[in-house]
């Protein structure tokens, strides 16, 4: 089971990398309200950005994603219900509306954004605009 | 209820009774528990956990739920801005009622696990008539 040890090691290193980035000023206040729901992690993958948000308990139909220029707005609502005639012992899950805008410090191809929702995790694949990619300049 | 603004719930880390042999972090899933006359329902938020990576175990009246994250999806990704950490989820509860273990059912949707733990026959409330 060598593969399992590698995976554990990889997860540990990744957790440390995430921790190290918590204080990053990469977005320079580009999200409205740090600490707002839902929390966002942004990754770089090749030329694209991947924004990952945890929204467990929100159904796909209650998620609304809009993109304009280099801003992406994610809004929706989360509902938590209890059946009737039960006694509630523990109530930790929160419900309510959310609305959050992520502004990335680069030109993006807003039409090319793809969203994937699975197991309560929303992933937004944000391609960098062609005009923003570095060009190599040949010397005459 | 749903009109209020949703607040971020800080992820709570599992408090270890024993030190684990691996240094990775695990988190406590936010949990709702409610009880009806014939079953206990436990609802846990475990974002990113697939149904097949879930372990539910009842032993000596202790329910243990473990959800493992499929971490391979993050391969090749460099974090540039982060607000939360990721990890596996783990939580245990001691059950006050006798549970019919063979009939425990689990359902997973949108990262939320719903466990239905039917009470064993002897643990159900009985109406006692006064003569």
Boltz contact constraints between the chains, C-beta under 6 A:
constraints:
  - contact:
      token1: [A, 8]
      token2: [B, 22]
      max_distance: 6.0
  - contact:
      token1: [A, 8]
      token2: [B, 24]
      max_distance: 6.0
  - contact:
      token1: [A, 11]
      token2: [B, 24]
      max_distance: 6.0
  - contact:
      token1: [A, 11]
      token2: [B, 71]
      max_distance: 6.0
  - contact:
      token1: [A, 12]
      token2: [B, 23]
      max_distance: 6.0
  - contact:
      token1: [A, 12]
      token2: [B, 24]
      max_distance: 6.0
  - contact:
      token1: [A, 15]
      token2: [B, 25]
      max_distance: 6.0
  - contact:
      token1: [A, 15]
      token2: [B, 85]
      max_distance: 6.0
  - contact:
      token1: [A, 17]
      token2: [B, 79]
      max_distance: 6.0
  - contact:
      token1: [A, 18]
      token2: [B, 79]
      max_distance: 6.0
  - contact:
      token1: [A, 18]
      token2: [B, 82]
      max_distance: 6.0
  - contact:
      token1: [A, 18]
      token2: [B, 85]
      max_distance: 6.0
  - contact:
      token1: [A, 21]
      token2: [B, 79]
      max_distance: 6.0
  - contact:
      token1: [A, 21]
      token2: [B, 82]
      max_distance: 6.0
  - contact:
      token1: [A, 22]
      token2: [B, 82]
      max_distance: 6.0
  - contact:
      token1: [A, 24]
      token2: [B, 81]
      max_distance: 6.0
  - contact:
      token1: [A, 26]
      token2: [B, 80]
      max_distance: 6.0
  - contact:
      token1: [A, 26]
      token2: [B, 81]
      max_distance: 6.0
  - contact:
      token1: [A, 27]
      token2: [B, 81]
      max_distance: 6.0
  - contact:
      token1: [A, 35]
      token2: [B, 8]
      max_distance: 6.0
  - contact:
      token1: [A, 37]
      token2: [B, 6]
      max_distance: 6.0
  - contact:
      token1: [A, 37]
      token2: [B, 8]
      max_distance: 6.0
  - contact:
      token1: [A, 39]
      token2: [B, 8]
      max_distance: 6.0
  - contact:
      token1: [A, 39]
      token2: [B, 83]
      max_distance: 6.0
  - contact:
      token1: [A, 39]
      token2: [B, 84]
      max_distance: 6.0
  - contact:
      token1: [A, 40]
      token2: [B, 83]
      max_distance: 6.0
  - contact:
      token1: [A, 41]
      token2: [B, 82]
      max_distance: 6.0
  - contact:
      token1: [A, 42]
      token2: [B, 80]
      max_distance: 6.0
  - contact:
      token1: [A, 42]
      token2: [B, 81]
      max_distance: 6.0
  - contact:
      token1: [A, 43]
      token2: [B, 77]
      max_distance: 6.0
  - contact:
      token1: [A, 43]
      token2: [B, 79]
      max_distance: 6.0
  - contact:
      token1: [A, 44]
      token2: [B, 78]
      max_distance: 6.0
  - contact:
      token1: [A, 44]
      token2: [B, 80]
      max_distance: 6.0
  - contact:
      token1: [A, 45]
      token2: [B, 76]
      max_distance: 6.0
  - contact:
      token1: [A, 45]
      token2: [B, 77]
      max_distance: 6.0
  - contact:
      token1: [A, 54]
      token2: [B, 47]
      max_distance: 6.0
  - contact:
      token1: [A, 56]
      token2: [B, 45]
      max_distance: 6.0
  - contact:
      token1: [A, 56]
      token2: [B, 47]
      max_distance: 6.0
  - contact:
      token1: [A, 56]
      token2: [B, 111]
      max_distance: 6.0
  - contact:
      token1: [A, 56]
      token2: [B, 112]
      max_distance: 6.0
  - contact:
      token1: [A, 57]
      token2: [B, 45]
      max_distance: 6.0
  - contact:
      token1: [A, 57]
      token2: [B, 110]
      max_distance: 6.0
  - contact:
      token1: [A, 57]
      token2: [B, 112]
      max_distance: 6.0
  - contact:
      token1: [A, 59]
      token2: [B, 110]
      max_distance: 6.0
  - contact:
      token1: [A, 77]
      token2: [B, 2]
      max_distance: 6.0
  - contact:
      token1: [A, 78]
      token2: [B, 6]
      max_distance: 6.0
  - contact:
      token1: [A, 79]
      token2: [B, 2]
      max_distance: 6.0
  - contact:
      token1: [A, 82]
      token2: [B, 34]
      max_distance: 6.0
  - contact:
      token1: [A, 86]
      token2: [B, 34]
      max_distance: 6.0
  - contact:
      token1: [A, 86]
      token2: [B, 36]
      max_distance: 6.0
  - contact:
      token1: [A, 87]
      token2: [B, 35]
      max_distance: 6.0
  - contact:
      token1: [A, 88]
      token2: [B, 34]
      max_distance: 6.0
  - contact:
      token1: [A, 89]
      token2: [B, 33]
      max_distance: 6.0
  - contact:
      token1: [A, 90]
      token2: [B, 31]
      max_distance: 6.0
  - contact:
      token1: [A, 90]
      token2: [B, 33]
      max_distance: 6.0
  - contact:
      token1: [A, 91]
      token2: [B, 32]
      max_distance: 6.0
  - contact:
      token1: [A, 92]
      token2: [B, 30]
      max_distance: 6.0
  - contact:
      token1: [A, 92]
      token2: [B, 31]
      max_distance: 6.0
  - contact:
      token1: [A, 93]
      token2: [B, 30]
      max_distance: 6.0
  - contact:
      token1: [A, 93]
      token2: [B, 32]
      max_distance: 6.0
  - contact:
      token1: [A, 94]
      token2: [B, 9]
      max_distance: 6.0
  - contact:
      token1: [A, 95]
      token2: [B, 1]
      max_distance: 6.0
  - contact:
      token1: [A, 95]
      token2: [B, 2]
      max_distance: 6.0
  - contact:
      token1: [A, 96]
      token2: [B, 2]
      max_distance: 6.0
  - contact:
      token1: [A, 96]
      token2: [B, 4]
      max_distance: 6.0
  - contact:
      token1: [A, 96]
      token2: [B, 5]
      max_distance: 6.0
  - contact:
      token1: [A, 96]
      token2: [B, 6]
      max_distance: 6.0
  - contact:
      token1: [A, 97]
      token2: [B, 5]
      max_distance: 6.0
  - contact:
      token1: [A, 98]
      token2: [B, 6]
      max_distance: 6.0
  - contact:
      token1: [A, 119]
      token2: [B, 48]
      max_distance: 6.0
  - contact:
      token1: [A, 119]
      token2: [B, 50]
      max_distance: 6.0
  - contact:
      token1: [A, 119]
      token2: [B, 111]
      max_distance: 6.0
  - contact:
      token1: [A, 120]
      token2: [B, 47]
      max_distance: 6.0
  - contact:
      token1: [A, 120]
      token2: [B, 110]
      max_distance: 6.0
  - contact:
      token1: [A, 120]
      token2: [B, 111]
      max_distance: 6.0
  - contact:
      token1: [A, 121]
      token2: [B, 47]
      max_distance: 6.0
  - contact:
      token1: [A, 121]
      token2: [B, 48]
      max_distance: 6.0
